[in-house]
Structures are given as structure tokens and as C-alpha cells.
Amino acid sequence: MEHSELLRYVVATLERLELRYLITGSTATIAFGEPRLTNDIDVVVELPPARVTEFCRAFPGPDFYLSEEAVREAVQQHGQFNIIHPTSGLKVDVIVPEDTPFNRGRLARARRVRPAADYDASFASIEDVIIKKMEYYRDGGSEKHLRDITGVLKISGDQVDHAYIAEWASRMRLEPIWEAVRERMSE
């Protein structure tokens, strides 16, 4: 299974189950920015506790590895869990969002994107992808997040609401990172 096939399967499954979701992370930065390799798909999913078993059945073994116990724990703690496709080694990181103003906003701001010619998917907005990448950079320090942000700004910069990013950067204490990104872009 290729990355694009796994993305198609995940999107079709979430839409069939009528679960609210958005694609984020590297898959989103590739859609809005410069291409790069990635072995995972990051997806935010509102998954009610009563739907966990149904969700897990949608990713059956041996094609997929998914721990129902890990899913239940992530739902309870608003954490994340993985769906692994063992044959390809590809992974889906499923994030169960906390009920925060930012998460409510980014779910509401989701937009339909066409990742392939034959289907659409719900993606995080460009701005929300940038904000989360800044947060990941702050928490982990990986340069790949800053490269992803600058790639998005180079390709989609005229479509980006800089005021929205600045507002959330201030609220989330990400201003120094946002300023560093802006300086990189002006070089």
C-alpha cells in the first residue's frame, strides 16, 4: 500500500463512519507547500467513546494493527494512537482533540482539499497547520517543522491569513517562533 492509498482508505473510512476529522501534519504541509517524503498520516478525529469498537473494526487485522485498548485510552485522555499497516510500514497517527478554543476553531475552519483526482478530504486550514507546526517545533525542536512552515509560506503565502497566525501565536506563546519564521522568509 502506498501513502496515497492509505490516505484514501482512512478518509473513506472516516467519511463512511461520519466522524468529524481533519488531515494535518506533514500530509497537509505537502498539500499546501513543498513536496517531501513522509511515512505517516496525521489525522485529528472526534471519536466518541461509544464509537471506539466500530472504529476499530474499520481497520481489521491482519491488514492493519490497531490496539482497541490504546484507542480507548486516547479517547479518554484526549491523546493519540496509531494505526499501522504492517506490510508497508506506513502509520496513521490519530489525535483525539481536547475541547479547547483552538481545537474547536481548527475543526470549524477545516477545508475540503483534493489530494487525488478521485476524492476530496477534510484538511486543516493552512494557518492552523502552521500554528501546530510551530507548537511541535517549540515542544520538540525539530527543524523539519520550520522547513515545512517555510515551504507552505513559499507556495501558499498569498493565501495565508498572517493576522490569524499572529493572534494564535500570541495566545499560545509562539511569538518568538513566528517572528523567526517571518525573518527566514524575508532573507
C-alpha positions in Angstrom: 0.0 0.0 0.0 1.3 3.5 -0.9 0.9 6.6 1.2 -1.8 7.9 -1.1 -3.8 4.6 -0.9 -3.6 4.7 2.8 -4.8 8.3 2.9 -7.7 7.4 0.6 -8.7 4.4 2.8 -8.5 6.5 6.0 -10.6 9.3 4.5 -13.2 6.9 3.0 -13.5 5.1 6.3 -13.9 8.3 8.4 -16.5 9.7 6.0 -18.4 6.4 5.9 -18.4 6.4 9.7 -19.5 10.1 9.6 -16.8 11.1 12.1 -15.6 14.7 12.1 -11.9 14.8 11.1 -9.2 16.8 9.5 -5.9 15.8 7.9 -3.0 17.8 9.4 0.8 17.4 9.9 3.2 16.6 7.1 0.4 15.4 4.7 -1.2 18.8 5.0 2.1 20.7 4.6 2.7 18.7 1.4 -0.7 19.6 0.1 -0.2 23.3 0.8 3.6 23.6 0.4 6.6 21.8 -1.0 6.7 18.0 -1.6 8.8 15.9 0.8 8.8 12.3 2.0 6.7 11.2 4.9 5.8 7.8 6.3 2.8 8.8 8.3 -0.5 10.5 8.1 -1.7 12.7 10.9 -5.4 13.0 11.4 -7.5 14.7 14.1 -10.6 12.7 14.8 -13.6 13.5 17.1 -14.1 9.9 18.3 -16.9 9.4 20.9 -16.3 6.6 23.4 -19.4 4.8 22.2 -17.9 4.5 18.6 -14.5 3.0 19.5 -15.4 -0.6 18.7 -17.0 0.4 15.4 -13.9 2.5 14.6 -11.5 -0.3 15.4 -13.5 -2.8 13.2 -13.0 -0.5 10.2 -9.2 -1.2 10.4 -9.2 -5.1 10.5 -6.2 -7.3 11.0 -4.0 -8.6 9.5 -4.1 -5.7 7.1 -3.9 -3.2 10.0 -2.6 -3.2 13.5 -4.7 -1.2 16.0 -5.0 -1.7 19.7 -8.6 -1.1 20.9 -7.2 -0.5 24.4 -4.9 2.2 23.1 -7.8 3.8 21.3 -10.0 3.8 24.4 -7.2 5.4 26.4 -6.6 8.1 23.8 -10.3 8.9 23.7 -10.5 9.1 27.5 -7.3 11.2 27.8 -7.6 13.2 24.5 -4.3 11.7 23.4 -3.3 9.9 20.3 -2.9 6.3 19.0 -1.5 4.6 15.9 -2.9 2.6 13.1 -0.2 0.6 11.4 -0.2 -1.0 8.0 2.4 -3.8 8.7 3.0 -4.7 5.1 4.1 -1.2 4.0 5.3 0.1 7.4 3.1 3.1 7.0 1.4 4.6 10.0 -1.6 6.8 10.8 -1.3 9.0 13.9 -4.8 9.6 15.2 -5.1 12.6 17.5 -8.3 12.8 19.7 -8.5 16.6 20.3 -9.2 18.2 23.7 -12.2 20.6 23.7 -10.2 23.9 23.6 -11.0 27.1 21.7 -8.1 26.4 19.3 -9.3 22.8 18.5 -12.9 23.9 18.1 -11.7 26.6 15.8 -9.5 24.4 13.6 -12.2 21.8 13.2 -14.6 24.6 12.2 -12.1 26.0 9.8 -11.3 22.7 8.0 -11.4 22.9 4.3 -12.0 20.4 1.5 -8.9 19.6 -0.4 -8.5 17.3 -3.4 -5.4 15.1 -2.5 -6.1 12.9 -5.6 -8.2 13.2 -8.7 -10.9 10.9 -7.5 -11.8 12.2 -4.0 -11.8 15.2 -1.5 -10.8 15.2 2.1 -11.2 17.5 5.1 -7.8 19.2 5.8 -6.8 21.6 8.5 -6.6 25.2 7.2 -3.2 26.4 6.1 -3.0 28.7 9.1 -3.8 26.0 11.6 -1.2 23.7 10.1 1.4 26.4 10.5 0.3 27.1 14.1 0.5 23.4 15.1 3.9 23.0 13.3 5.2 25.9 15.4 3.9 24.2 18.5 5.6 20.9 17.6 8.8 22.9 16.9 8.6 24.5 20.4 7.9 21.2 22.1 10.5 19.1 20.2 12.9 21.4 18.4 12.9 19.5 15.1 14.0 21.7 12.2 11.7 19.8 9.8 8.7 21.7 11.3 10.3 25.1 10.4 11.2 23.8 6.9 7.5 22.7 6.5 6.3 26.1 7.5 8.6 28.0 5.2 7.7 25.6 2.3 4.0 26.3 2.9 4.6 30.1 3.0 6.7 30.0 -0.2 3.9 28.1 -2.1 0.7 29.4 -0.4 1.9 32.6 1.2 -0.6 34.9 -0.6 -3.4 32.7 0.7 -2.3 32.8 4.4 -4.0 34.9 7.0 -1.0 36.3 8.8 -3.1 38.2 11.4 -4.9 34.9 12.4 -1.5 33.2 12.9 -0.1 36.2 14.9 -3.2 36.2 17.1 -2.9 32.4 17.9 0.9 32.7 18.2 0.3 35.3 20.9 -2.3 33.2 22.7 -0.2 30.0 22.6 3.1 31.8 23.4 4.6 31.0 20.0 5.5 34.6 19.1 9.3 34.1 19.0 8.9 31.2 16.6 6.5 33.1 14.4 9.0 36.0 14.3 11.8 33.7 13.4 9.8 32.2 10.6 9.0 35.6 9.3 12.6 36.6 9.4 13.6 33.4 7.5 11.0 34.3 4.8 12.4 37.8 4.4 16.0 36.6 3.8 
